[in-house]
Amino acid sequence: MDGSMEIKEQVMLMRAVIGRKIMEIDEFDEKITNLKGDEAEKYLDMIDFLKRDIGGYKSIIEDLKDGSNDLTGDLWDIASLPEDSLHLYTDFYLPILSEEDREEDTKAMELKAKYAQDLAKSYVLHIGRMALTDPNVIDMILANEQLVGLIGSAVLDMPELLEAIEKQL
């Protein structure tokens, strides 16, 4: 994940953020009892976000706590905030945090985003390797001109692969 922060520090940061967010859920629950309409809906959405956010951090911590960083998390679990709710996070949630909590949240979100990128890349590589080693899938790839063309283009861009193929001719 992030080379500038040790895994133990990353786990400690995410656990601190989880603890704070659990307390924030309790505070929002208390405030909702006095609210109605759009304002109550905003708080309910924020609670939903916080719960999903906590789930994402827990998924990452499970992966990191043994120091392996094996990228076994669930990408959908980690992506806690749908794009259409981004304004809720930036316009409502962040402004109510203290400066220290906002900095902590920003660092934790950066770690989560980096982890999600690494996880997505790892998944794509895994699928690619599986596709290139399964004879049935190879046959399906060879039957698809578009995929064969993409592979051919990639090989043309890599002189060492092109040279290896030309040696076989």
Protein Blocks (a to p, Z undefined) as FASTA:
>chain_A
ZZkbcfklmmmmmmmmmmmmmmmmmmmmmmmmmgghjllmmmmmmmmmmmmmmmmmmmmm
mmmmnononopacfklmmmbcfklmmmmmmmmmmmpcfklmmmmmmmmmmmmmmmmmmmm
mmmmmmmmmmmmmmklmmmmmmmmklmmmmmmmmmmmmklmmmmmmmZZ
